[in-house]
Amino acid sequence: MPENQPAPLTRLLAIMAQLRDPLRGCEWDQAQTFSTIAPYTIEEAYEVADAIERGDIAALKDELGDLLLQVVFHARIAEETGLFDFSAVAAAIAAKMETRHPHIFGDAPDLGQSREERWESAKATERAAKGVAGALDGVALALPALLRAEKLQKRAARQGFDWPDRSGPVAKLHEEIDELAAAGTDTERAEEAGDLLFAAVNVVRAYGVSPEAALRSANTKFERRFRAMETLAAERGLTFAALTLDQQEALWNDVKASDPGKPA
């Protein structure tokens, strides 16, 4: 770090303070609120995940910086209104990590619990201290619907509300498929479609698989194979969109047979 150059985090905090300065700051930054920048915060988190998925370490560094800026932005708005500042945010998460790992940072014995058991037990204690009584309270509304469905189901399962084996959720999935097929109006179809997707999450969860991770993988596989079909069609002098469904299916089978990924 150059001589007299402030530490990177101190510099970033000062930059945000300058951007938010009422007299000499940036007009756009001055106008932002928690609500207006929340979508950017979510977007940056997804871009971090995307960089990881692509194995792009340079992009990961940049995207983590963008995400950190969002934390600094929120903290600055809070500081200006006397709510809290960045130091309070850092102190709170540091305290939380120590509290949730008493066997590492304290004198509590390691009882051999899984990480998830320890984590959920600590979170339940924290929710109780905040006066949160319902088992489903605190599952963020802004989570992707698939991930939120899994979290809601896991919370309910910890209260004993879960199928005893996989046959239950599988039967429920078939039931929801039939109900969607029988739906007579757009409103009914939308409701039954939601029930079907929720039931599918339950089935996948029963197999110990993360629905969000599984669907991400399926999306990636489909995209890879579809692009390969387009490439193969072009190599054969064909226009993919002009092919019949049977011809496209034949291309799909050719691509799938040569796909280095797991066959499906």
VEXFI-694082 format. One record per residue: residue number from 1; y, z, x of N, C-alpha, C in turn. Coordinates in steps of 0.001 Angstrom, whole numbers. Each point is the difference from the previous one (the first is absolute). Last residue first. Example, Ala and Ser with C-alpha at 12.3 -4.5 7.8 and 13.67 -1.06 7.14 Angstrom:
REM residues 2
   seq        nY        nZ        nX       caY       caZ       caX        cY        cZ        cX
     2     -2250      7080     12850      1190        60       820      1090       730      -770
     1     -5720       -70       290      1190         0      -890      1200         0       900
REM end
This chain:
REM residues 264
   seq        nY        nZ        nX       caY       caZ       caX        cY        cZ        cX
   264    -37692    -18964    -28453       130       554     -1345        22     -1156      -986
   263      -560      1616      5782      -198      -933     -1108       115       694     -1345
   262      2596      1395      4636     -1172       374      -801      -165      -967     -1165
   261      2552     -2080      4111        51      1284      -688     -1259       256      -800
   260       974     -4106      2319      -539      1029       894        18      1382      -632
   259      -534     -4964     -2391       957      1108       156      -611      1073       898
   258     -2053     -4192     -1703       450        40      1394       967      1141       272
   257     -1874      -786     -4348     -1169       -54       895       404       129      1468
   256      3319      -322     -3417      -661      1311        -7     -1174        39       979
   255      2243     -4101      -689       842       941       739      -691      1356        97
   254     -2055     -3281     -2603       -12      -408      1407       763       992       861
   253       101       587     -4655     -1308       361       538      -124      -390      1473
   252      3896     -1280     -2302       -52      1462       115     -1319       437       628
   251       540     -4512     -1090       777       355      1189       -64      1505       236
   250     -1902     -1535     -3912      -819      -433      1136       704       317      1313
   249      2320       745     -3981     -1057      1001       163      -900      -352      1186
   248      3264     -3093     -1294       630      1158       637     -1030      1099       258
   247     -1426     -3721     -2386       269      -386      1392       652      1152       763
   246      -732       575     -4606     -1294       -45       700       192      -363      1475
   245      3749      -102     -2850      -406      1378       279     -1332        28       750
   244      2904     -4323       770      -544       672     -1177      -406      1416       386
   243      4020     -2479      2671     -1452        78      -109      -422       642     -1309
   242      4555      -552      1742      -492     -1127      -795     -1513        41      -197
   241      2503      3160      2711       359       195     -1411      -540     -1106      -892
   240      -644      -256      4803      -743      1105      -617       278       115     -1498
   239       -90     -4381      3001      1081       850      -508      -634      1107      -826
   238     -2234     -2928      4299        61       293     -1423      1241       830      -329
   237     -2142     -1553      4357       863      -984      -631       158       189     -1494
   236     -2311      2815      3287      -852     -1013      -608       816     -1067      -734
   235      2102      3719      2069      -775      -616      1076      -893     -1118      -530
   234      2409      2640     -3083       897      -902       732      -737      -716      1118
   233     -2345      3291     -2414       270     -1159      -861       875     -1010       736
   232      -800      4079      2122     -1207      -823        -5       202     -1252      -845
   231      3425      3246        46      -106      -660      1303     -1187      -959        32
   230       568      2684     -3791      1074      -990        67       -74      -800      1300
   229     -2973      3606      -503      -346     -1107      -906      1039     -1102        55
   228       848      3967      2349     -1017      -797       687      -453     -1171      -876
   227      2965      3132     -1818       695      -812      1007      -992      -896       741
   226     -1819      3052     -2993       729     -1033      -728       742      -911       965
   225     -2297      3760      1743      -918     -1053      -443       728     -1116      -751
   224      2469      3794      1461      -573      -682      1161      -864     -1175      -436
   223      1729      2830     -3362      1066      -804       608      -535      -804      1178
   222     -2901      3069     -2047       262     -1139      -880      1051      -926       607
   221      -925      4017      2277     -1140      -924        78       242     -1238      -851
   220      3142      3485      -199        43      -642      1311     -1106     -1041       129
   219        61      2687     -3850      1145      -916         1        58      -798      1299
   218     -3192      3411      -340      -377     -1150      -817      1120     -1031       -47
   217       836      4075      2176      -959      -789       764      -405     -1254      -764
   216      2726      3091     -2190       745      -613      1109      -921      -927       800
   215     -1966      2617     -3299       710     -1149      -566       851      -692      1049
   214     -2309      3916      1260      -962     -1044      -350       703     -1241      -537
   213      2529      3883       945      -445      -653      1230      -957     -1150      -308
   212      1423      2596     -3634      1156      -680       584      -415      -772      1253
   211     -3237      2764     -2169       326     -1211      -760      1146      -796       621
   210     -3558      3189      2585      1400        22      -403       323     -1283      -761
   209     -4972      2350       196       839     -1036       597      1432       152      -507
   208     -4262      2340     -1287       644       555      1186       883      -988       734
   207     -2450      -429     -4286      -737      -462      1176       646       483      1303
   206      1982       893     -4209     -1333       617       -68      -871      -408      1182
   205      4274     -1969      -666       113      1360       541     -1351       698        17
   204       308     -4220     -2054       133      -130      1453        50      1381       655
   203        -7      -105     -4698     -1274      -491       538        48       -52      1524
   202      3956      1113     -2293      -980      1085       -79     -1344      -421       584
   201      3406     -3209      -426       338       942      1066     -1025      1129        34
   200      -290     -3003     -3535      -487      -609      1246       298       903      1200
   199      1690      1208     -4237     -1446       232        80      -578      -576      1288
   198      4490      -827      -927      -166      1424       283     -1480       347       148
   197      1115     -4355     -1350       328       205      1416      -185      1468       390
   196      -618     -1070     -4534     -1029      -659       816       258       233      1488
   195      3204      1455     -3142     -1188       861       -36     -1109      -567       883
   194      3848     -2622      -549       289      1190       799     -1189       936        57
   193      -310     -3696     -2801       -32      -442      1397       287      1176       930
   192       392       670     -4618     -1398       -40       421      -143      -469      1445
   191      4319        14     -1917      -520      1364        85     -1433        19       506
   190      2035     -4165      -777       656       668      1122      -538      1411       183
   189     -1491     -2475     -3735      -556      -539      1250       610       687      1216
   188      1712      1061     -4268     -1340       557       191      -614      -473      1313
   187      4124     -1839     -1211       156      1434       274     -1346       652       263
   186       109     -4499     -1380       471       125      1385       129      1466       389
   185     -3584      -987     -3772      1431      -256       176       374       152      1465
   184     -4544       651     -1648       508     -1088      -819      1464      -343       173
   183     -4730      2079      2793      1403       265      -341       605     -1199      -723
   182     -4505       354      2024       156       132     -1453      1442       217      -437
   181     -1331      -312      4617      -396     -1257      -635       236        33     -1507
   180       719      3925      2486      1033      -988       322      -329     -1328      -687
   179     -3153      3388      -371      1178       308      -812      1149      -958       292
   178     -3997      -278      2565      -245      -416     -1379      1228       231      -875
   177       166      1554      4409       -56     -1472        13      -187      -521     -1419
   176      -253      4626       659      1391      -470        28        71     -1533        48
   175     -4247      2079       213       606       268     -1311      1421      -556       -65
   174     -2268       -89      4102      -538     -1017      -907       602       156     -1399
   173      1116      3291      3128       587     -1279       393      -479     -1113      -927
   172     -1905      4267      -447      1356       -26      -543       684     -1322       334
   171     -4214       846      1846      -121      -244     -1435      1371      -107      -650
   170      -111      1207      4501      -456     -1385      -138      -115      -365     -1477
   169      1090      4478      1196      1123      -918       146      -410     -1469      -127
   168     -3564      3190      -350      1055       241      -976      1166      -966       129
   167     -3633       134      3153      -343      -711     -1239      1090       152     -1057
   166       -64      2201      4402       648     -1306      -104      -274      -717     -1316
   165       -14      5430       104      -581     -1002       884       659     -1352      -282
   164      1595      3979     -2090      -958       643       915      -654      -979       971
   163      5119      -414     -2084     -1370      -362      -326      -951       670       991
   162      4641      2403     -1175      -471     -1180       726     -1429      -282      -419
   161      3544      4094      -219        25     -1111      -957      -358     -1283       727
   160       573      4411      2050     -1304      -177      -624       -74     -1141      -984
   159      3670      1283      2954       -60       954     -1110     -1324      -126      -764
   158      1058     -2881      3571         0      1339       602         7      1105     -1054
   157       356     -4556     -1299     -1350       307       460       -88      1393       610
   156      4194     -1806     -1291      -784       398     -1163     -1409       422       413
   155      2777     -1739      3343       536      1287      -457      -821       520     -1185
   154     -1006     -4277      1554      -451      1022       953       489      1383      -400
   153      1465     -3720     -2518     -1423       244      -221      -529      1086       935
   152      4448     -1457       568      -132       707     -1270     -1461       358      -258
   151       896     -2663      3741       458      1377       207      -116       821     -1279
   150     -1022     -4627      -192      -987       716       815       400      1460       173
   149      3045     -2823     -2180     -1185       206      -834     -1055       793       766
   148      3798     -1373      2340       307      1124      -890     -1187       298      -913
   147      -238     -3746      2850       -84      1235       778       254      1212      -883
   146       516     -4220     -1964     -1399       177       387      -184      1323       746
   145      4414     -1384     -1240      -805       433     -1140     -1455       279       371
   144      3991       775      3496      -642     -1180      -576     -1003       443     -1063
   143      3873      3450       698     -1151      -514       746      -483     -1316      -612
   142      3597      2913     -1711       327     -1231       712     -1164      -553       825
   141       -43      4206     -2500        38     -1125      -926       198     -1331       720
   140     -2372      4569      2074      1241      -769       -81      -107     -1201      -923
   139     -2353      4788      -218      -498     -1321       394      1142      -984      -234
   138       413      4635     -1209       302      -317      1388      -590     -1298       500
   137     -2330      2661     -4051      1414        55       383       154      -362      1474
   136     -4170       512     -2558       490     -1337       311      1463       -21       407
   135     -2326      4029     -1315      -777      -580      1100       529     -1358       419
   134      3165      3916     -2142      -939     -1039      -388      -696      -629      1183
   133      3493      3371       566     -1224       533      -573     -1045     -1077      -290
   132      4561      1384      3229      -676     -1159      -579     -1378       448      -494
   131      3460      2595      2432       -90       136     -1440      -634     -1186      -689
   130       613       943      4800      1138      -686      -617       -17       103     -1521
   129     -3517      1790      2620      1206       718       426      1256      -611      -615
   128     -4163     -2136      -675        59      1242      -766      1263       786       335
   127      -932     -3869      2462       396      -336     -1370       134      1246      -853
   126     -1606       513      4396      1414      -372        -2       489      -331     -1404
   125     -4582       832       615       760      1233       190      1499      -277       -43
   124     -2867     -3653       -99       -90       725     -1266       779      1299        70
   123      -418     -2548      3912       933      -629      -934       -20       703     -1351
   122     -3079      1393      3280      1358       361       394      1017      -583      -969
   121     -4467     -1195      -624       158      1427      -268      1418       455       328
   120     -1245     -4372      1089       199       145     -1440       167      1457      -389
   119      -957      -991      4544      1289      -585      -384       276       237     -1479
   118     -4204      1271      1801      1081       868       499      1345      -469      -511
   117     -3669     -2718     -1033      -107      1293      -694      1109       938       428
   116      -407     -4159      2223       508      -164     -1366       -48      1306      -766
   115     -1824      -176      4373      1459      -102        45       575       -82     -1405
   114     -4601      2481       336       484     -1323       359      1515        15         6
   113     -2641      4531      1126       353      -863     -1120       407     -1382       507
   112     -1331      4134      2499      -838     -1186       -38       280      -922     -1166
   111      2336      4091      1394     -1161       249      -846      -901     -1217      -135
   110      3736      2297      3545      -420     -1328      -468     -1305       190      -764
   109      3897      3912       463     -1237      -582       566      -260     -1385      -565
   108      4968      2308       738     -1052      -198     -1005     -1238      -615       645
   107      4452      1103      1970     -1191       783       344     -1148      -189      -988
   106      3943     -3779      1227       -11      1412      -355     -1295       658       405
   105      1016     -4712       541      1274       624       356        73      1484      -342
   104     -4034     -2485      -795       492      -559      1251      1266       722       475
   103     -2218       955     -4116     -1047       199       993       404      -558      1364
   102      2746      -512     -3930        17      1391       481     -1045       284      1066
   101      2363     -4155     -2371     -1012        56      1069       -40      1417       595
   100      3061     -1230     -3481     -1207      -684      -450     -1097       -45      1067
    99      4279      1965       895      -609       729     -1102     -1318      -634      -430
    98      2614     -2161      3275      -560      1246       537      -723       781     -1084
    97      2282     -3890     -1264     -1148      -340       823      -657      1250       586
    96      4004       519     -2461     -1115      -387      -869     -1248      -318       815
    95      4043       896      2252      -553      1224      -585     -1213      -310      -868
    94      2357     -3633      1740      -646       729      1098      -662      1268      -530
    93      2602     -2543     -2937     -1301      -637       228      -740       680      1153
    92      4333      1581     -1057      -897       193     -1141     -1371      -615       253
    91      3516      -597      3153      -494      1379        16     -1009       229     -1116
    90      2219     -4151       206      -941       139      1116      -606      1396        36
    89      3353      -799     -3190     -1165      -827      -308     -1064       180      1076
    88      4140      2021       701      -758       727     -1017     -1255      -768      -398
    87      3017     -2032      2957      -670      1123       667      -850       788      -989
    86      2770     -3490     -1622     -1197      -508       670      -765      1136       680
    85      2879      1660     -4056       278     -1011      1016     -1296      -404       696
    84      1864      2040     -5190      -759       283      1218       386     -1056      1019
    83      2711       866     -3981     -1355       344      -431      -887       419      1172
    82      4859     -1678      -469      -285      1414       229     -1400       437      -402
    81      2199     -4500       107       143       716     -1272      -408      1469       108
    80      -268     -2944      3742      1358      -183      -510       239       746     -1308
    79     -4351      -113      1950       909       838       788      1423       -90      -543
    78     -3323     -2810     -1852      -187      1390      -407       967       937       734
    77       -73     -4522      1234       550       132     -1355      -105      1442      -469
    76     -2041      -979      4063      1462       -39       119       667       136     -1364
    75     -4721      -330       247       457      1295       500      1520        49       109
    74     -2070     -4080     -1205      -124       995     -1072       557      1350       444
    73      -153     -3309      3301       937      -380     -1053       -16      1032     -1126
    72     -3155       352      3498      1338       398       458      1041      -268     -1085
    71     -4318     -1531      -778         0      1464       -25      1385       528       393
    70      -682     -4610       360        34       405     -1405        34      1518      -138
    69      -549     -1882      4265      1376      -167      -473       125       422     -1461
    68     -4264      -171      1926       751      1178       446      1445       -71      -471
    67     -2683     -3730      -759      -382      1084      -895       735      1285       371
    66       576     -3739      2756       614      -257     -1301      -307      1123      -983
    65     -2112       146      4177      1438       265       140       721      -204     -1308
    64     -4481     -1159       185       121      1462        17      1465       410       159
    63     -1009     -4537       351       -81       450     -1392        66      1519      -106
    62       -47     -2047      4310      1220      -344      -727       -22       555     -1421
    61     -3878       531      2635      1108       775       570      1288      -253      -772
    60     -3695     -2604     -1161      -172      1386      -441      1124       876       530
    59      -318     -4483      1436       564       105     -1348      -107      1431      -518
    58     -1999      -874      4089      1447      -164       143       690       130     -1355
    57     -4709        36        89       566      1244       497      1510       -95       186
    56     -3784     -2408     -3102      1203      -412       730       756      1245       462
    55     -4131      -734     -2881      -194       372      1393      1169      -386       882
    54      -696      -345     -4931       -18     -1216       823      -234       304      1477
    53       310      3545     -3159     -1073      -876      -486      -140     -1234       879
    52      3610      2918       785     -1264       608       428     -1172      -900      -373
    51      4233     -1224     -1515       -71      -180      1452     -1305       563       562
    50       911       692     -4573      -294     -1403       262      -141      -262      1505
    49      1373      4263     -1527     -1422      -217      -264      -407     -1434       314
    48      4543      1040       312      -730       716      1046     -1498      -254      -168
    47      2717     -1594     -3335        97      -858      1178      -636       662      1224
    46       307      2391     -4071      -972     -1080      -115        33      -908      1224
    45      3202      3369      -277     -1319       615       181     -1098     -1060       -78
    44      4415     -1301      -938      -207       210      1436     -1352       642       278
    43      1327      -608     -4512      -258     -1285       655      -287       181      1488
    42      1346      3758     -2513     -1360      -399      -345      -377     -1298       714
    41      4399      1415       466      -886       962       666     -1454      -367      -251
    40      3331     -2381     -2254       -75      -414      1402      -941       922       777
    39       954      1039     -4531      -856     -1184       114      -146      -498      1438
    38      2957      3728      -820     -1423       329      -158      -895     -1243        73
    37      4952       244        47      -735      -327      1225     -1491       339       -98
    36      3051       785     -3664       158     -1408       382      -771      -350      1264
    35        34      4527     -1755      -685      -941      -887        87     -1440       490
    34      2335      3543      2283     -1450       171       119      -732     -1090      -781
    33      4668     -1710      1189      -429      1314      -483     -1501       132       244
    32      4584     -3335      1842     -1401       288      -329      -217      1439      -452
    31      4145     -2319      1653      -252       -64     -1443     -1403       451      -394
    30      1646      -330      4583       753      1033      -708      -393        70     -1468
    29     -1716     -3459      2756      -644      1286       277       692      1139      -750
    28      1934     -4314      -278     -1306        29      -660      -664      1355       184
    27      4143      -786      2187       163        75     -1453     -1332       102      -715
    26       915      1919      4947      -407     -1273      -611        42       142     -1519
    25      3255      3168      3112     -1398      -382       -96      -232     -1364      -619
    24      4042      2975       847      -297     -1005      1009     -1438      -510       -52
    23      1924      3202     -3234      1159      -762       459      -371     -1152       926
    22     -3252      3149     -1939       800      -546     -1106      1147      -906       443
    21     -4854       744      2512      1361       556        60       885      -639     -1079
    20     -4712     -1015      1218       330       640     -1278      1421       571       -28
    19     -1810     -2091      3904      -154      -980     -1064       413       561     -1360
    18      -110      2890      3750      1105      -950       103       -56     -1028     -1131
    17     -3526      3058       395      1212       714      -409      1199      -930        23
    16     -4047     -1651      1646       -21        97     -1458      1236       727      -517
    15      -538      -282      4645       236     -1335      -563        34        66     -1521
    14     -1184      3892      2342      1433      -273       124       355     -1363      -584
    13     -4541      1228       221       684       849      -985      1510      -254        22
    12     -2589     -2142      3275      -258      -570     -1320       705       800     -1088
    11       189      1636      4434       777     -1230      -133      -162      -609     -1391
    10     -2646      3676      1135      1389       430      -151       900     -1209      -207
     9     -4450      -877      1021       117       513     -1360      1427       481      -281
     8     -1013     -1643      4423       -98     -1020     -1048       179       528     -1423
     7      2494      2462      4028     -1411      -192      -330       -98      -955     -1182
     6      4385      -650      2822      -641      1060      -784     -1470      -309      -245
     5      2867     -1523      4335      -473      -565     -1265      -690      1105      -799
     4      1754       457      4540       970       272     -1071      -382      -637     -1336
     3     -2584     -2118      3937       783      1233       130      1042        62     -1107
     2     -4494     -2795      -977      1207       -75       830       754      1329        16
     1     -5365      -345      -610      1195         0      -848      1246         0       884
REM end
